[in-house]
């Protein structure tokens, strides 16, 4: 695709690559897409946009444009593929081609393996979607297929939400939940929102109530009243909504800083103020940066650590480090 993009005579063609992690390997860790970055650096930020450390549910709302072609080769754990496509569908044109990889990966494992049904994720998506489907004619069961989005894909989108009722154990995370919920609420209507929330409650009651939020409450109990949150964008909004969804006694009453505070005003009912970039921090004062872009977060860390702040990139980093 990058070769075609670099040789294309159509100036309007663009490619967006999305990955929820930022690095691969460990000795040493390398940035996602490092081979392509080295070879096609001239395309970056012009025709090729590499978005890392972000879920498609967040990325699509940020990109906010229509697409004609999509490849889904993601977690291979139910319900990730289905959630990915639910997040992407509102941004696909009718006639768009969607390629799904690893549709037979589940056949390589044992049916007695507890993860067996989770490995069905790509096949579940392909089976549930209502569309014209293209299956390669190969010996045995092919491991890749495609389908073409049409009016029925949207009309019968309930099939996708029905798949979410099948049991899963994958920890999708509170941010993915909130981001996907926002897309469902915006693009699919109240009925599908009820389907989505009920499927989450059925499958995720233990991780959300007993795992993530217990750890979150413990983390909050250790936060001093001087803690500040930096960033009043989508990530912060989703985080505050997570607290509301948790139905716990966690009360968010910490300052929220943002350089665009004058324009933002408030977020989810909480006031946003301009950052204090000169005053030294109180002893042991914590700053949690709620911005997805790690480069921006690293620059903020370099700016505020000399003032005495203990800076963390996201609540997750704080919860691990504490």
BELCOR-V795432 format. One record per helix or strand of 2 or more residues. SS is the DSSP state (h for helix, s for strand). FROM is the first residue (numbers start at 0). TO is the last residue. If there is no record, write none. Layout:
# BELCOR-V795432
SS:FROM:TO, SS:FROM:TO
This chain:
# BELCOR-V795432
h:1:6, s:14:18, s:22:23, s:29:30, h:33:38, h:40:42, s:47:51, h:55:62, s:66:71, h:79:88, s:91:100, h:104:107, h:117:127, s:131:134, s:143:147, h:150:154, h:157:162, h:173:186, h:188:221, s:227:229, h:233:245, s:254:256, h:260:263, s:265:266, s:269:272, s:285:288, h:293:306, s:309:312, h:313:320
